[in-house]
Amino acid sequence: MSTSFQTPIPLQQAPFSRIRDNSDAVQVLLDRTGLPAPTLVPEPDVVRVMLADIDDMAPWLAELGGEVSFYPTPGVRAWLLRTELPATRSRGAVPIEVHALASLTQDILPTLRDAVSS
């Protein structure tokens, strides 16, 4: 009877632990800055922030920078800011996606319009 030995795979941080760590990092940012974030959806690889108002995306852009884009859907545009919390000594960078909807006729702040990626 032969025994097969495999090289152990290094343990990575468990998904639930990464979710908690990402959520905690964004919560520290929110506590420090007061950025609007009515809904947070932390995941292992990104924290999604769902905004109630498109204008609330401007403070996020001002605080963290990032890439702004939008996608037309029937009757509305889905706006997206991709940004991140920089890495620290105790954790890696935390990717953040900030989402908001705007009607097709809604005025958009020039700050956001001008930041749209080509």
N, C-alpha and C positions, 0 to 999 in steps of 0.2 A: 504494500500500500504506500503510495507516494503522497507526500504532502506538498502542496503548492504554497509558496510564500509570495505575497505581493508587497511591493513598496507601499507603506502607508501614505495616504493622501493627507497633506497638512490640513488641519482643521481650520476652516475659515469661520469668520464671525457668523453665528447663526442668524438667519434672516430676521427673526423677531428682535434680536439684540440690535441689529443695524437699524431696524425700523425705530426702535426706542431711542437710539443714539441720534439718528437724524432728526427725529421729532424734538428731542431735547435741545439740540443745537439751534433749530429754528425758533423754538420757544424762547430761548435766551435772546436771540435777535429781536423778537417781537417785544419782549419785556424791556429791552434797552431802547428800542426805537419807536414803539407804538405804531408800527406799520399795520395797515388794515389786513386782517386775515380771518374773515368770518368762518371759513371752513379749511381745515388742514387735513390732507390725506397723505400721511407718511407711508412710504414704501421702502424696501431695502435699498433701492438705487436712486431714489428721488423723493423729494417732498413736494406734493402738489398743493398749491394754494388756490382756492376757488373764491374769486371776488364777486361781490354783489353789484359793483359799479365799475365800469371801465376806467373812470377817472382815478380810481384807487390804485391803478397800475403805475401811475406816474411816480408816487413816492418810492415804490419798489425799484423802479428804474434809476431814480436819483440815488438811492442808498447803495445798490449793488451793481448797477450797470447791467449789461447783458444784451441779448439779441431779441428784438421784438418782431413778431410776424402775425399775420392774421389769415384766416381761412374763411371764405364765404360759404355759408350754408343757407338753406331756404329761409329768407327773412331776416337773418342775422349774420354778423361776422363773429367768429370765435377768435379772440386775441390771445396771444401767448407770449410771455416773457420767459426766456430761458436764461437762468443766471445760476450763481452758486455762492455758498459761503466758503471763503478761502479755508484751506487746511490750517490746522493749528498743531501744536506739539502733541496734543492728545488725540487728535482724530484727523482723518483725511477731509478733503473738500466735500461739501454736501450740495449736490445738484438740487436746484429748485426750479419748478415750473409754476408760473403764476398765470392763471386763466381768468378770462372775463368775456362776457358776451356784450355785443352792442348791436342795436338795430342798424339796418342799412342806411337810414337817414339821420342817425344820431351824430352830433358833432363830436369829434375826437380831438383831444388836446393836441396842440402842435408838437409838444414834447414827445408824444407817442407816435404821431404820424411821421415825424421827422426821423424817428429811430427805427422805422420798419426796414428790415433787411431787404436788400435787392435780390 
